Amino acid sequence: MNEPEKPWHIPEAELHPSLLVRMVLLVCGSIALLLGIIGIFLPGLPTTPFILVAAACYARASERFYHWLLRNPTFGPLIAEWRRHRSIPYRVKWLAITLMSLTISVSIWSFAGRPWLQAMLAAIGLGTAIWLWRIPSRDRLRRED
């Protein structure tokens, strides 16, 4: 009997031949994953780029960690989409920009009296939103056709 088709394909890991390089990549991937998770809660710290960096590091460092991250129901489809098509689902992009805008707005409001800090937060938020918006969304392109 055939296995049911997965909604997304898991790209294979391509381990680096050097054990030392794999250990460095494992540490870097774990730091990136931690920063990505912190970015879910901390305004101004983006989540998506750190998760993608973690996946890239794990793909060259450890099949076990790589497959663990790709099987994560939250991050797995996003990573697989990025690896296959260099795109982010429109819904994820919209949600990320909306939540980031709300949290940065609260942070800007809380730093009343420090215009330089408010301007820096606004610039970081705007720059990140523009960068994220410019990443293609294959699912959105199909709807517009």
N, C-alpha and C positions, 0 to 999 in steps of 0.2 A: 504494500500500500504506500502511496506517495505521501511525503510529508506535506502538511499544509504550507502554502506559500507565506513567507514572512512579509509584513508590510514594507520592510526595507532590508536591503542586503548589507551584511557586515563586511566592509573591505578588509582584506587580509593584512596582518602585521608583517613588516619587513624588518626583522631584527638586525641591529648593527653587529658586525662580527667581533668587535672589541668589547670584552667584559667591562673594562673601565668606562668606556663611553656609554654603555648600557646603564651602568650604575649612576653616572652623572645625569643621563636623560631621565632615569627613574626619579631621582631627587627633584630635578627641574619640573617634571610632569606633576609630581605630588604637590610642589609649591604652587604651580599654576592652578591645579585643581582646588587647592585650599583658597587661593585668591578668588577664583571663580565662585566658589560657594559663599565666601564673605561678600562678594559683589552682589549677591542676591539681596543682601540686607543693608549694605553700606552704600549710600548715595554717591554717585560719581565714579564708583569702581565698576567697570563693565564686567559682566559675567561671560558672555559668549566668547570673546577672544581668548580668555584664560582657559575656558573649557576646550576650545579648539587647539590651543597650544598643548594642553595636557594630553589630549588624544594623539597629537603628532609625536610628542615625546614618548608616550607609552607604546605607540606603534613601532618605534625603533628600539624600545628597551625591554618590554615584557608582554608576551602574548596574553598572559593571565590578567594583568591590569588593564590592558587594552580592551580585551573582550568584556571584562567586568564593566568598564566605562561605557562601552557601546551597547551593552545589554541594559543599561540603566534606562528606565522608561522615560525619564525627563530629558536626559542628554543624548541618549543613543540615536534617536532619529535625526536630531539636529546635526550630530557629527557625521553620520552616514550621508546625509544630504550634502553636507559641505564637502566630504571626501569625494563623492561621486560627481557632483555638479557645480561645486563652488557657489552654492546658493544657500539661503536661509528661508524657511517657510515664512510667508507673509504674516501669518498670525503671530508667530514668535517675534518677528521684527517689530510689528505694531505694539505688541504687549511690552516688549523690552523698552522701546522708546517712550511709551506712555508711563510705565512705572518709573523709569529713570527721570523723566521730566517732573513727575510728582514729587519724588524724593529730593531731587535737586532744588525744586521750588521751595520745599519746606526748609531745606538747609540754607538757602539764600535768605529766606525770611528770618530764620533764627540767628543769622549773622548781621542783623541790623546794626548800623553804626560802623561797620567795617566794609566800606565800598570796594576796596581792593580785593577782599576775599569774596565778596558777592560777585564781582566781575570775573574773577578767576573761575569760580564754580559755574557761572553762566557760560563762559567760554569752553570749559571742559565738557559741559553737558551738550552744548550746541555742536561742538566738534565731533563728539561721539555719536550724537544723533544723526548728523550728516553722513558720517562714515558708515554707520549701520544702515541708513536708508538707501545708500548707493549700492549696497550688496544686492545682487539679483535675487528675485523670488520667483522660482519656476511656477509655483502654483498660481501666483497672481498673473503672470504672463498668459497662462492658458485661459483664465477668465476674461481677460481683456480682448482676446482674439475674436 
